Amino acid sequence: QVQSRVSRQIGTLEAVEDGVILHCYADGLEWMARFLIGTSLRFSVIKPPELRDKLREIARIIYNMTREEHDAPDT
C-alpha cells in the first residue's frame, strides 16, 4: 500500500517489523508535512522533531478552520 502512494523519487522504503520506514530528504518541512498528510496513510515521525511541530501546526490550522461556525443567512 505504501509503495503505491510513495514514489521512488520521494525516498526509499524499508520494511520493518511494525511497518515501513520512509527515508527521504525534503527541501522544506511544509512540503513534507503536506505530502505525508496527502498519502492518507497512518504514520509516525521518527525525525526530525521539527516535522512533528509542522504537522501539529497544520492540524491546528485545519481544526480552527472547521470549528468556526458561520451562520448562513436565512432564505
PQR file with spaces between the fields and no chain letter, atoms N, CA, C, O and H, PARSE charges and radii, in Angstrom:
ATOM       1  N    GLN     1       0.833   -1.189    0.000 -0.4000 1.5000
ATOM       2  CA   GLN     1       0.000    0.000    0.000 -0.0000 2.0000
ATOM       3  C    GLN     1       0.883    1.261    0.000  0.5500 1.7000
ATOM       4  O    GLN     1       0.593    2.225   -0.708 -0.5500 1.4000
ATOM       5  N    VAL     2       1.932    1.244    0.779 -0.4000 1.5000
ATOM       6  CA   VAL     2       2.819    2.403    0.843 -0.0000 2.0000
ATOM       7  C    VAL     2       3.498    2.629   -0.503  0.5500 1.7000
ATOM       8  O    VAL     2       3.601    3.766   -0.963 -0.5500 1.4000
ATOM       9  H    VAL     2       2.167    0.461    1.355  0.4000 1.0000
ATOM      10  N    GLN     3       3.957    1.560   -1.134 -0.4000 1.5000
ATOM      11  CA   GLN     3       4.647    1.687   -2.422 -0.0000 2.0000
ATOM      12  C    GLN     3       3.767    2.351   -3.468  0.5500 1.7000
ATOM      13  O    GLN     3       4.277    3.064   -4.333 -0.5500 1.4000
ATOM      14  H    GLN     3       3.874    0.636   -0.760  0.4000 1.0000
ATOM      15  N    SER     4       2.473    2.138   -3.410 -0.4000 1.5000
ATOM      16  CA   SER     4       1.589    2.741   -4.403 -0.0000 2.0000
ATOM      17  C    SER     4       1.375    4.234   -4.160  0.5500 1.7000
ATOM      18  O    SER     4       0.906    4.939   -5.054 -0.5500 1.4000
ATOM      19  H    SER     4       2.059    1.559   -2.708  0.4000 1.0000
ATOM      20  N    ARG     5       1.709    4.728   -2.970 -0.4000 1.5000
ATOM      21  CA   ARG     5       1.479    6.137   -2.636 -0.0000 2.0000
ATOM      22  C    ARG     5       2.753    6.957   -2.488  0.5500 1.7000
ATOM      23  O    ARG     5       2.700    8.184   -2.402 -0.5500 1.4000
ATOM      24  H    ARG     5       2.090    4.156   -2.244  0.4000 1.0000
ATOM      25  N    VAL     6       3.907    6.277   -2.457 -0.4000 1.5000
ATOM      26  CA   VAL     6       5.182    6.981   -2.280 -0.0000 2.0000
ATOM      27  C    VAL     6       6.108    6.570   -3.417  0.5500 1.7000
ATOM      28  O    VAL     6       6.562    5.428   -3.479 -0.5500 1.4000
ATOM      29  H    VAL     6       3.951    5.281   -2.527  0.4000 1.0000
ATOM      30  N    SER     7       6.381    7.508   -4.310 -0.4000 1.5000
ATOM      31  CA   SER     7       7.231    7.180   -5.453 -0.0000 2.0000
ATOM      32  C    SER     7       8.696    7.094   -5.043  0.5500 1.7000
ATOM      33  O    SER     7       9.091    7.589   -3.988 -0.5500 1.4000
ATOM      34  H    SER     7       6.012    8.436   -4.259  0.4000 1.0000
ATOM      35  N    ARG     8       9.474    6.471   -5.878 -0.4000 1.5000
ATOM      36  CA   ARG     8      10.914    6.325   -5.606 -0.0000 2.0000
ATOM      37  C    ARG     8      11.628    7.667   -5.621  0.5500 1.7000
ATOM      38  O    ARG     8      12.692    7.802   -5.018 -0.5500 1.4000
ATOM      39  H    ARG     8       9.153    6.069   -6.736  0.4000 1.0000
ATOM      40  N    GLN     9      11.066    8.661   -6.297 -0.4000 1.5000
ATOM      41  CA   GLN     9      11.684    9.987   -6.308 -0.0000 2.0000
ATOM      42  C    GLN     9      11.591   10.660   -4.938  0.5500 1.7000
ATOM      43  O    GLN     9      12.386   11.549   -4.632 -0.5500 1.4000
ATOM      44  H    GLN     9      10.201    8.552   -6.787  0.4000 1.0000
ATOM      45  N    ILE    10      10.637   10.248   -4.119 -0.4000 1.5000
ATOM      46  CA   ILE    10      10.466   10.843   -2.791 -0.0000 2.0000
ATOM      47  C    ILE    10      11.514   10.305   -1.823  0.5500 1.7000
ATOM      48  O    ILE    10      12.087   11.064   -1.042 -0.5500 1.4000
ATOM      49  H    ILE    10       9.991    9.526   -4.368  0.4000 1.0000
ATOM      50  N    GLY    11      11.765    9.003   -1.870 -0.4000 1.5000
ATOM      51  CA   GLY    11      12.726    8.409   -0.958 -0.0000 2.0000
ATOM      52  C    GLY    11      12.720    6.896   -1.073  0.5500 1.7000
ATOM      53  O    GLY    11      12.120    6.329   -1.986 -0.5500 1.4000
ATOM      54  H    GLY    11      11.299    8.386   -2.504  0.4000 1.0000
ATOM      55  N    THR    12      13.391    6.259   -0.142 -0.4000 1.5000
ATOM      56  CA   THR    12      13.446    4.799   -0.149 -0.0000 2.0000
ATOM      57  C    THR    12      12.595    4.259    0.996  0.5500 1.7000
ATOM      58  O    THR    12      12.473    4.878    2.054 -0.5500 1.4000
ATOM      59  H    THR    12      13.878    6.720    0.600  0.4000 1.0000
ATOM      60  N    LEU    13      12.014    3.090    0.753 -0.4000 1.5000
ATOM      61  CA   LEU    13      11.179    2.440    1.747 -0.0000 2.0000
ATOM      62  C    LEU    13      11.932    1.253    2.327  0.5500 1.7000
ATOM      63  O    LEU    13      12.584    0.500    1.604 -0.5500 1.4000
ATOM      64  H    LEU    13      12.113    2.588   -0.106  0.4000 1.0000
ATOM      65  N    GLU    14      11.833    1.100    3.622 -0.4000 1.5000
ATOM      66  CA   GLU    14      12.484   -0.016    4.309 -0.0000 2.0000
ATOM      67  C    GLU    14      11.434   -0.765    5.115  0.5500 1.7000
ATOM      68  O    GLU    14      10.822   -0.199    6.021 -0.5500 1.4000
ATOM      69  H    GLU    14      11.303    1.712    4.209  0.4000 1.0000
ATOM      70  N    ALA    15      11.223   -2.037    4.789 -0.4000 1.5000
ATOM      71  CA   ALA    15      10.279   -2.852    5.539 -0.0000 2.0000
ATOM      72  C    ALA    15      10.864   -3.179    6.910  0.5500 1.7000
ATOM      73  O    ALA    15      12.009   -3.618    7.021 -0.5500 1.4000
ATOM      74  H    ALA    15      11.720   -2.497    4.053  0.4000 1.0000
ATOM      75  N    VAL    16      10.065   -2.958    7.945 -0.4000 1.5000
ATOM      76  CA   VAL    16      10.452   -3.290    9.316 -0.0000 2.0000
ATOM      77  C    VAL    16       9.311   -4.083    9.953  0.5500 1.7000
ATOM      78  O    VAL    16       8.228   -4.195    9.377 -0.5500 1.4000
ATOM      79  H    VAL    16       9.136   -2.601    7.855  0.4000 1.0000
ATOM      80  N    GLU    17       9.554   -4.621   11.119 -0.4000 1.5000
ATOM      81  CA   GLU    17       8.573   -5.487   11.769 -0.0000 2.0000
ATOM      82  C    GLU    17       7.207   -4.822   11.942  0.5500 1.7000
ATOM      83  O    GLU    17       6.175   -5.462   11.737 -0.5500 1.4000
ATOM      84  H    GLU    17      10.433   -4.530   11.587  0.4000 1.0000
ATOM      85  N    ASP    18       7.197   -3.551   12.315 -0.4000 1.5000
ATOM      86  CA   ASP    18       5.944   -2.860   12.591 -0.0000 2.0000
ATOM      87  C    ASP    18       5.378   -2.088   11.412  0.5500 1.7000
ATOM      88  O    ASP    18       4.351   -1.425   11.554 -0.5500 1.4000
ATOM      89  H    ASP    18       8.035   -3.032   12.482  0.4000 1.0000
ATOM      90  N    GLY    19       6.019   -2.156   10.253 -0.4000 1.5000
ATOM      91  CA   GLY    19       5.525   -1.403    9.104 -0.0000 2.0000
ATOM      92  C    GLY    19       6.621   -1.088    8.120  0.5500 1.7000
ATOM      93  O    GLY    19       7.396   -1.959    7.725 -0.5500 1.4000
ATOM      94  H    GLY    19       6.853   -2.695   10.137  0.4000 1.0000
ATOM      95  N    VAL    20       6.676    0.170    7.730 -0.4000 1.5000
ATOM      96  CA   VAL    20       7.628    0.619    6.714 -0.0000 2.0000
ATOM      97  C    VAL    20       8.227    1.944    7.168  0.5500 1.7000
ATOM      98  O    VAL    20       7.525    2.804    7.699 -0.5500 1.4000
ATOM      99  H    VAL    20       6.046    0.877    8.052  0.4000 1.0000
ATOM     100  N    ILE    21       9.524    2.099    6.956 -0.4000 1.5000
ATOM     101  CA   ILE    21      10.182    3.380    7.231 -0.0000 2.0000
ATOM     102  C    ILE    21      10.493    4.046    5.904  0.5500 1.7000
ATOM     103  O    ILE    21      11.059    3.426    5.003 -0.5500 1.4000
ATOM     104  H    ILE    21      10.095    1.400    6.524  0.4000 1.0000
ATOM     105  N    LEU    22      10.122    5.309    5.791 -0.4000 1.5000
ATOM     106  CA   LEU    22      10.442    6.123    4.625 -0.0000 2.0000
ATOM     107  C    LEU    22      11.674    6.941    4.959  0.5500 1.7000
ATOM     108  O    LEU    22      11.658    7.744    5.892 -0.5500 1.4000
ATOM     109  H    LEU    22       9.663    5.812    6.523  0.4000 1.0000
ATOM     110  N    HIS    23      12.742    6.739    4.201 -0.4000 1.5000
ATOM     111  CA   HIS    23      13.970    7.531    4.332 -0.0000 2.0000
ATOM     112  C    HIS    23      13.970    8.536    3.190  0.5500 1.7000
ATOM     113  O    HIS    23      13.945    8.156    2.019 -0.5500 1.4000
ATOM     114  H    HIS    23      12.755    6.087    3.444  0.4000 1.0000
ATOM     115  N    CYS    24      13.998    9.820    3.534 -0.4000 1.5000
ATOM     116  CA   CYS    24      13.953   10.813    2.463 -0.0000 2.0000
ATOM     117  C    CYS    24      14.544   12.135    2.928  0.5500 1.7000
ATOM     118  O    CYS    24      14.800   12.353    4.112 -0.5500 1.4000
ATOM     119  H    CYS    24      14.019   10.129    4.485  0.4000 1.0000
ATOM     120  N    TYR    25      14.748   12.999    1.958 -0.4000 1.5000
ATOM     121  CA   TYR    25      15.204   14.355    2.197 -0.0000 2.0000
ATOM     122  C    TYR    25      14.237   15.270    1.477  0.5500 1.7000
ATOM     123  O    TYR    25      13.791   14.970    0.370 -0.5500 1.4000
ATOM     124  H    TYR    25      14.540   12.823    0.996  0.4000 1.0000
ATOM     125  N    ALA    26      13.913   16.391    2.110 -0.4000 1.5000
ATOM     126  CA   ALA    26      12.987   17.339    1.503 -0.0000 2.0000
ATOM     127  C    ALA    26      13.550   18.743    1.651  0.5500 1.7000
ATOM     128  O    ALA    26      14.294   19.042    2.586 -0.5500 1.4000
ATOM     129  H    ALA    26      14.275   16.635    3.010  0.4000 1.0000
ATOM     130  N    ASP    27      13.175   19.597    0.703 -0.4000 1.5000
ATOM     131  CA   ASP    27      13.632   20.983    0.755 -0.0000 2.0000
ATOM     132  C    ASP    27      12.977   21.765    1.877  0.5500 1.7000
ATOM     133  O    ASP    27      13.534   22.748    2.366 -0.5500 1.4000
ATOM     134  H    ASP    27      12.571   19.353   -0.056  0.4000 1.0000
ATOM     135  N    GLY    28      11.791   21.328    2.286 -0.4000 1.5000
ATOM     136  CA   GLY    28      11.090   22.078    3.324 -0.0000 2.0000
ATOM     137  C    GLY    28      10.156   21.210    4.136  0.5500 1.7000
ATOM     138  O    GLY    28       9.601   20.231    3.637 -0.5500 1.4000
ATOM     139  H    GLY    28      11.338   20.529    1.889  0.4000 1.0000
ATOM     140  N    LEU    29       9.990   21.579    5.390 -0.4000 1.5000
ATOM     141  CA   LEU    29       9.107   20.829    6.277 -0.0000 2.0000
ATOM     142  C    LEU    29       7.651   20.942    5.859  0.5500 1.7000
ATOM     143  O    LEU    29       6.895   19.976    5.961 -0.5500 1.4000
ATOM     144  H    LEU    29      10.441   22.375    5.795  0.4000 1.0000
ATOM     145  N    GLU    30       7.260   22.112    5.391 -0.4000 1.5000
ATOM     146  CA   GLU    30       5.868   22.323    4.959 -0.0000 2.0000
ATOM     147  C    GLU    30       5.508   21.336    3.853  0.5500 1.7000
ATOM     148  O    GLU    30       4.457   20.697    3.898 -0.5500 1.4000
ATOM     149  H    GLU    30       7.875   22.897    5.308  0.4000 1.0000
ATOM     150  N    TRP    31       6.384   21.219    2.864 -0.4000 1.5000
ATOM     151  CA   TRP    31       6.123   20.307    1.753 -0.0000 2.0000
ATOM     152  C    TRP    31       6.031   18.864    2.243  0.5500 1.7000
ATOM     153  O    TRP    31       5.114   18.138    1.860 -0.5500 1.4000
ATOM     154  H    TRP    31       7.238   21.738    2.828  0.4000 1.0000
ATOM     155  N    MET    32       6.971   18.444    3.086 -0.4000 1.5000
ATOM     156  CA   MET    32       6.976   17.064    3.561 -0.0000 2.0000
ATOM     157  C    MET    32       5.749   16.773    4.410  0.5500 1.7000
ATOM     158  O    MET    32       5.144   15.709    4.282 -0.5500 1.4000
ATOM     159  H    MET    32       7.716   19.034    3.397  0.4000 1.0000
ATOM     160  N    ALA    33       5.382   17.698    5.266 -0.4000 1.5000
ATOM     161  CA   ALA    33       4.193   17.503    6.101 -0.0000 2.0000
ATOM     162  C    ALA    33       2.951   17.329    5.235  0.5500 1.7000
ATOM     163  O    ALA    33       2.151   16.422    5.464 -0.5500 1.4000
ATOM     164  H    ALA    33       5.873   18.563    5.371  0.4000 1.0000
ATOM     165  N    ARG    34       2.795   18.185    4.257 -0.4000 1.5000
ATOM     166  CA   ARG    34       1.614   18.089    3.380 -0.0000 2.0000
ATOM     167  C    ARG    34       1.654   16.819    2.537  0.5500 1.7000
ATOM     168  O    ARG    34       0.611   16.225    2.264 -0.5500 1.4000
ATOM     169  H    ARG    34       3.445   18.921    4.072  0.4000 1.0000
ATOM     170  N    PHE    35       2.839   16.400    2.124 -0.4000 1.5000
ATOM     171  CA   PHE    35       2.958   15.157    1.373 -0.0000 2.0000
ATOM     172  C    PHE    35       2.495   13.983    2.232  0.5500 1.7000
ATOM     173  O    PHE    35       1.703   13.157    1.780 -0.5500 1.4000
ATOM     174  H    PHE    35       3.687   16.883    2.345  0.4000 1.0000
ATOM     175  N    LEU    36       2.987   13.908    3.467 -0.4000 1.5000
ATOM     176  CA   LEU    36       2.610   12.804    4.353 -0.0000 2.0000
ATOM     177  C    LEU    36       1.107   12.794    4.619  0.5500 1.7000
ATOM     178  O    LEU    36       0.474   11.739    4.588 -0.5500 1.4000
ATOM     179  H    LEU    36       3.631   14.579    3.833  0.4000 1.0000
ATOM     180  N    ILE    37       0.543   13.961    4.877 -0.4000 1.5000
ATOM     181  CA   ILE    37      -0.900   14.049    5.091 -0.0000 2.0000
ATOM     182  C    ILE    37      -1.637   13.561    3.848  0.5500 1.7000
ATOM     183  O    ILE    37      -2.637   12.851    3.953 -0.5500 1.4000
ATOM     184  H    ILE    37       1.057   14.818    4.901  0.4000 1.0000
ATOM     185  N    GLY    38      -1.144   13.938    2.680 -0.4000 1.5000
ATOM     186  CA   GLY    38      -1.795   13.585    1.424 -0.0000 2.0000
ATOM     187  C    GLY    38      -1.763   12.106    1.082  0.5500 1.7000
ATOM     188  O    GLY    38      -2.535   11.652    0.237 -0.5500 1.4000
ATOM     189  H    GLY    38      -0.331   14.514    2.595  0.4000 1.0000
ATOM     190  N    THR    39      -0.886   11.347    1.720 -0.4000 1.5000
ATOM     191  CA   THR    39      -0.853    9.913    1.432 -0.0000 2.0000
ATOM     192  C    THR    39      -2.046    9.179    2.030  0.5500 1.7000
ATOM     193  O    THR    39      -2.373    8.071    1.604 -0.5500 1.4000
ATOM     194  H    THR    39      -0.258   11.715    2.406  0.4000 1.0000
ATOM     195  N    SER    40      -2.692    9.785    3.005 -0.4000 1.5000
ATOM     196  CA   SER    40      -3.809    9.165    3.737 -0.0000 2.0000
ATOM     197  C    SER    40      -3.396    7.889    4.460  0.5500 1.7000
ATOM     198  O    SER    40      -4.242    7.056    4.785 -0.5500 1.4000
ATOM     199  H    SER    40      -2.427   10.685    3.351  0.4000 1.0000
ATOM     200  N    LEU    41      -2.112    7.736    4.710 -0.4000 1.5000
ATOM     201  CA   LEU    41      -1.597    6.589    5.455 -0.0000 2.0000
ATOM     202  C    LEU    41      -1.376    6.990    6.913  0.5500 1.7000
ATOM     203  O    LEU    41      -1.110    8.156    7.206 -0.5500 1.4000
ATOM     204  H    LEU    41      -1.425    8.414    4.447  0.4000 1.0000
ATOM     205  N    ARG    42      -1.487    6.033    7.813 -0.4000 1.5000
ATOM     206  CA   ARG    42      -1.117    6.291    9.206 -0.0000 2.0000
ATOM     207  C    ARG    42       0.407    6.315    9.276  0.5500 1.7000
ATOM     208  O    ARG    42       1.075    5.471    8.680 -0.5500 1.4000
ATOM     209  H    ARG    42      -1.703    5.086    7.575  0.4000 1.0000
ATOM     210  N    PHE    43       0.945    7.276    9.998 -0.4000 1.5000
ATOM     211  CA   PHE    43       2.396    7.377   10.089 -0.0000 2.0000
ATOM     212  C    PHE    43       2.812    7.974   11.420  0.5500 1.7000
ATOM     213  O    PHE    43       2.020    8.626   12.099 -0.5500 1.4000
ATOM     214  H    PHE    43       0.402    7.962   10.482  0.4000 1.0000
ATOM     215  N    SER    44       4.039    7.747   11.775 -0.4000 1.5000
ATOM     216  CA   SER    44       4.693    8.378   12.921 -0.0000 2.0000
ATOM     217  C    SER    44       5.982    8.995   12.403  0.5500 1.7000
ATOM     218  O    SER    44       6.644    8.436   11.529 -0.5500 1.4000
ATOM     219  H    SER    44       4.683    7.217   11.223  0.4000 1.0000
ATOM     220  N    VAL    45       6.325   10.138   12.944 -0.4000 1.5000
ATOM     221  CA   VAL    45       7.562   10.805   12.555 -0.0000 2.0000
ATOM     222  C    VAL    45       8.651   10.418   13.549  0.5500 1.7000
ATOM     223  O    VAL    45       8.532   10.666   14.749 -0.5500 1.4000
ATOM     224  H    VAL    45       5.787   10.592   13.654  0.4000 1.0000
ATOM     225  N    ILE    46       9.704    9.815   13.036 -0.4000 1.5000
ATOM     226  CA   ILE    46      10.849    9.461   13.875 -0.0000 2.0000
ATOM     227  C    ILE    46      11.750   10.682   14.052  0.5500 1.7000
ATOM     228  O    ILE    46      12.138   11.029   15.168 -0.5500 1.4000
ATOM     229  H    ILE    46       9.802    9.614   12.061  0.4000 1.0000
ATOM     230  N    LYS    47      12.071   11.316   12.943 -0.4000 1.5000
ATOM     231  CA   LYS    47      12.850   12.554   12.964 -0.0000 2.0000
ATOM     232  C    LYS    47      12.682   13.261   11.640  0.5500 1.7000
ATOM     233  O    LYS    47      12.395   12.601   10.641 -0.5500 1.4000
ATOM     234  H    LYS    47      11.756   11.034   12.037  0.4000 1.0000
ATOM     235  N    PRO    48      12.839   14.522   11.583 -0.5600 1.5000
ATOM     236  CA   PRO    48      13.242   15.432   12.649  0.2800 2.0000
ATOM     237  C    PRO    48      12.038   15.863   13.496  0.5500 1.7000
ATOM     238  O    PRO    48      10.904   15.827   13.020 -0.5500 1.4000
ATOM     239  N    PRO    49      12.278   16.268   14.738 -0.5600 1.5000
ATOM     240  CA   PRO    49      11.168   16.711   15.586  0.2800 2.0000
ATOM     241  C    PRO    49      10.462   17.946   15.035  0.5500 1.7000
ATOM     242  O    PRO    49       9.290   18.182   15.326 -0.5500 1.4000
ATOM     243  N    GLU    50      11.179   18.725   14.243 -0.4000 1.5000
ATOM     244  CA   GLU    50      10.559   19.913   13.629 -0.0000 2.0000
ATOM     245  C    GLU    50       9.437   19.525   12.676  0.5500 1.7000
ATOM     246  O    GLU    50       8.499   20.300   12.484 -0.5500 1.4000
ATOM     247  H    GLU    50      12.132   18.533   14.007  0.4000 1.0000
ATOM     248  N    LEU    51       9.514   18.344   12.078 -0.4000 1.5000
ATOM     249  CA   LEU    51       8.438   17.886   11.197 -0.0000 2.0000
ATOM     250  C    LEU    51       7.183   17.608   12.016  0.5500 1.7000
ATOM     251  O    LEU    51       6.076   17.910   11.571 -0.5500 1.4000
ATOM     252  H    LEU    51      10.276   17.715   12.234  0.4000 1.0000
ATOM     253  N    ARG    52       7.342   17.038   13.202 -0.4000 1.5000
ATOM     254  CA   ARG    52       6.182   16.841   14.087 -0.0000 2.0000
ATOM     255  C    ARG    52       5.552   18.185   14.427  0.5500 1.7000
ATOM     256  O    ARG    52       4.327   18.314   14.439 -0.5500 1.4000
ATOM     257  H    ARG    52       8.242   16.793   13.563  0.4000 1.0000
ATOM     258  N    ASP    53       6.392   19.193   14.704 -0.4000 1.5000
ATOM     259  CA   ASP    53       5.880   20.531   15.008 -0.0000 2.0000
ATOM     260  C    ASP    53       5.091   21.097   13.831  0.5500 1.7000
ATOM     261  O    ASP    53       4.025   21.684   14.016 -0.5500 1.4000
ATOM     262  H    ASP    53       7.387   19.088   14.693  0.4000 1.0000
ATOM     263  N    LYS    54       5.616   20.919   12.625 -0.4000 1.5000
ATOM     264  CA   LYS    54       4.930   21.434   11.434 -0.0000 2.0000
ATOM     265  C    LYS    54       3.592   20.730   11.233  0.5500 1.7000
ATOM     266  O    LYS    54       2.601   21.372   10.882 -0.5500 1.4000
ATOM     267  H    LYS    54       6.482   20.443   12.474  0.4000 1.0000
ATOM     268  N    LEU    55       3.555   19.416   11.454 -0.4000 1.5000
ATOM     269  CA   LEU    55       2.302   18.663   11.337 -0.0000 2.0000
ATOM     270  C    LEU    55       1.277   19.159   12.356  0.5500 1.7000
ATOM     271  O    LEU    55       0.098   19.302   12.032 -0.5500 1.4000
ATOM     272  H    LEU    55       4.359   18.895   11.739  0.4000 1.0000
ATOM     273  N    ARG    56       1.718   19.420   13.574 -0.4000 1.5000
ATOM     274  CA   ARG    56       0.812   19.960   14.602 -0.0000 2.0000
ATOM     275  C    ARG    56       0.285   21.338   14.206  0.5500 1.7000
ATOM     276  O    ARG    56      -0.887   21.652   14.418 -0.5500 1.4000
ATOM     277  H    ARG    56       2.676   19.304   13.837  0.4000 1.0000
ATOM     278  N    GLU    57       1.155   22.145   13.637 -0.4000 1.5000
ATOM     279  CA   GLU    57       0.744   23.483   13.186 -0.0000 2.0000
ATOM     280  C    GLU    57      -0.342   23.378   12.109  0.5500 1.7000
ATOM     281  O    GLU    57      -1.349   24.084   12.169 -0.5500 1.4000
ATOM     282  H    GLU    57       2.106   21.890   13.465  0.4000 1.0000
ATOM     283  N    ILE    58      -0.139   22.509   11.142 -0.4000 1.5000
ATOM     284  CA   ILE    58      -1.133   22.324   10.083 -0.0000 2.0000
ATOM     285  C    ILE    58      -2.432   21.772   10.671  0.5500 1.7000
ATOM     286  O    ILE    58      -3.521   22.186   10.275 -0.5500 1.4000
ATOM     287  H    ILE    58       0.679   21.935   11.094  0.4000 1.0000
ATOM     288  N    ALA    59      -2.315   20.839   11.612 -0.4000 1.5000
ATOM     289  CA   ALA    59      -3.510   20.269   12.251 -0.0000 2.0000
ATOM     290  C    ALA    59      -4.294   21.357   12.988  0.5500 1.7000
ATOM     291  O    ALA    59      -5.523   21.382   12.928 -0.5500 1.4000
ATOM     292  H    ALA    59      -1.430   20.503   11.934  0.4000 1.0000
ATOM     293  N    ARG    60      -3.591   22.255   13.682 -0.4000 1.5000
ATOM     294  CA   ARG    60      -4.277   23.351   14.385 -0.0000 2.0000
ATOM     295  C    ARG    60      -5.008   24.259   13.403  0.5500 1.7000
ATOM     296  O    ARG    60      -6.136   24.681   13.656 -0.5500 1.4000
ATOM     297  H    ARG    60      -2.593   22.235   13.732  0.4000 1.0000
ATOM     298  N    ILE    61      -4.357   24.554   12.283 -0.4000 1.5000
ATOM     299  CA   ILE    61      -4.989   25.403   11.275 -0.0000 2.0000
ATOM     300  C    ILE    61      -6.258   24.747   10.752  0.5500 1.7000
ATOM     301  O    ILE    61      -7.299   25.396   10.651 -0.5500 1.4000
ATOM     302  H    ILE    61      -3.441   24.211   12.077  0.4000 1.0000
ATOM     303  N    ILE    62      -6.177   23.472   10.423 -0.4000 1.5000
ATOM     304  CA   ILE    62      -7.350   22.755    9.914 -0.0000 2.0000
ATOM     305  C    ILE    62      -8.438   22.697   10.981  0.5500 1.7000
ATOM     306  O    ILE    62      -9.613   22.912   10.684 -0.5500 1.4000
ATOM     307  H    ILE    62      -5.331   22.944   10.505  0.4000 1.0000
ATOM     308  N    TYR    63      -8.053   22.409   12.215 -0.4000 1.5000
ATOM     309  CA   TYR    63      -9.028   22.359   13.298 -0.0000 2.0000
ATOM     310  C    TYR    63      -9.746   23.700   13.437  0.5500 1.7000
ATOM     311  O    TYR    63     -10.972   23.742   13.532 -0.5500 1.4000
ATOM     312  H    TYR    63      -7.098   22.235   12.457  0.4000 1.0000
ATOM     313  N    ASN    64      -8.989   24.787   13.449 -0.4000 1.5000
ATOM     314  CA   ASN    64      -9.594   26.113   13.588 -0.0000 2.0000
ATOM     315  C    ASN    64     -10.505   26.455   12.416  0.5500 1.7000
ATOM     316  O    ASN    64     -11.526   27.120   12.594 -0.5500 1.4000
ATOM     317  H    ASN    64      -7.993   24.753   13.372  0.4000 1.0000
ATOM     318  N    MET    65     -10.143   26.007   11.228 -0.4000 1.5000
ATOM     319  CA   MET    65     -10.982   26.266   10.057 -0.0000 2.0000
ATOM     320  C    MET    65     -12.309   25.524   10.160  0.5500 1.7000
ATOM     321  O    MET    65     -13.335   26.027    9.702 -0.5500 1.4000
ATOM     322  H    MET    65      -9.314   25.467   11.083  0.4000 1.0000
ATOM     323  N    THR    66     -12.300   24.355   10.747 -0.4000 1.5000
ATOM     324  CA   THR    66     -13.514   23.546   10.786 -0.0000 2.0000
ATOM     325  C    THR    66     -14.356   23.805   12.024  0.5500 1.7000
ATOM     326  O    THR    66     -15.533   23.445   12.038 -0.5500 1.4000
ATOM     327  H    THR    66     -11.467   23.947   11.119  0.4000 1.0000
ATOM     328  N    ARG    67     -13.806   24.406   13.052 -0.4000 1.5000
ATOM     329  CA   ARG    67     -14.596   24.624   14.259 -0.0000 2.0000
ATOM     330  C    ARG    67     -15.344   25.941   14.259  0.5500 1.7000
ATOM     331  O    ARG    67     -16.293   26.125   15.020 -0.5500 1.4000
ATOM     332  H    ARG    67     -12.850   24.697   13.041  0.4000 1.0000
ATOM     333  N    GLU    68     -14.919   26.849   13.413 -0.4000 1.5000
ATOM     334  CA   GLU    68     -15.606   28.144   13.351 -0.0000 2.0000
ATOM     335  C    GLU    68     -16.967   27.955   12.730  0.5500 1.7000
ATOM     336  O    GLU    68     -17.123   27.318   11.689 -0.5500 1.4000
ATOM     337  H    GLU    68     -14.148   26.700   12.794  0.4000 1.0000
ATOM     338  N    GLU    69     -17.962   28.537   13.411 -0.4000 1.5000
ATOM     339  CA   GLU    69     -19.321   28.434   12.900 -0.0000 2.0000
ATOM     340  C    GLU    69     -19.652   29.695   12.128  0.5500 1.7000
ATOM     341  O    GLU    69     -19.492   30.815   12.614 -0.5500 1.4000
ATOM     342  H    GLU    69     -17.835   29.055   14.257  0.4000 1.0000
ATOM     343  N    HIS    70     -20.106   29.482   10.939 -0.4000 1.5000
ATOM     344  CA   HIS    70     -20.533   30.595   10.091 -0.0000 2.0000
ATOM     345  C    HIS    70     -22.027   30.404    9.850  0.5500 1.7000
ATOM     346  O    HIS    70     -22.452   29.453    9.194 -0.5500 1.4000
ATOM     347  H    HIS    70     -20.236   28.572   10.544  0.4000 1.0000
ATOM     348  N    ASP    71     -22.793   31.310   10.384 -0.4000 1.5000
ATOM     349  CA   ASP    71     -24.233   31.207   10.208 -0.0000 2.0000
ATOM     350  C    ASP    71     -24.600   31.661    8.805  0.5500 1.7000
ATOM     351  O    ASP    71     -24.235   32.754    8.371 -0.5500 1.4000
ATOM     352  H    ASP    71     -22.448   32.082   10.917  0.4000 1.0000
ATOM     353  N    ALA    72     -25.314   30.818    8.123 -0.4000 1.5000
ATOM     354  CA   ALA    72     -25.801   31.180    6.791 -0.0000 2.0000
ATOM     355  C    ALA    72     -27.049   32.037    6.961  0.5500 1.7000
ATOM     356  O    ALA    72     -27.860   31.782    7.851 -0.5500 1.4000
ATOM     357  H    ALA    72     -25.611   29.931    8.476  0.4000 1.0000
ATOM     358  N    PRO    73     -27.206   33.034    6.128 -0.5600 1.5000
ATOM     359  CA   PRO    73     -28.408   33.874    6.227  0.2800 2.0000
ATOM     360  C    PRO    73     -29.658   33.058    5.906  0.5500 1.7000
ATOM     361  O    PRO    73     -29.639   32.161    5.064 -0.5500 1.4000
ATOM     362  N    ASP    74     -30.720   33.388    6.586 -0.4000 1.5000
ATOM     363  CA   ASP    74     -31.998   32.720    6.305 -0.0000 2.0000
ATOM     364  C    ASP    74     -32.491   33.117    4.937  0.5500 1.7000
ATOM     365  O    ASP    74     -32.401   34.278    4.536 -0.5500 1.4000
ATOM     366  H    ASP    74     -30.736   34.117    7.270  0.4000 1.0000
ATOM     367  N    THR    75     -33.011   32.139    4.226 -0.4000 1.5000
ATOM     368  CA   THR    75     -33.537   32.436    2.878 -0.0000 2.0000
ATOM     369  C    THR    75     -34.996   32.118    2.815  0.5500 1.7000
ATOM     370  O    THR    75     -35.623   32.297    1.771 -0.5500 1.4000
ATOM     371  H    THR    75     -33.084   31.197    4.551  0.4000 1.0000
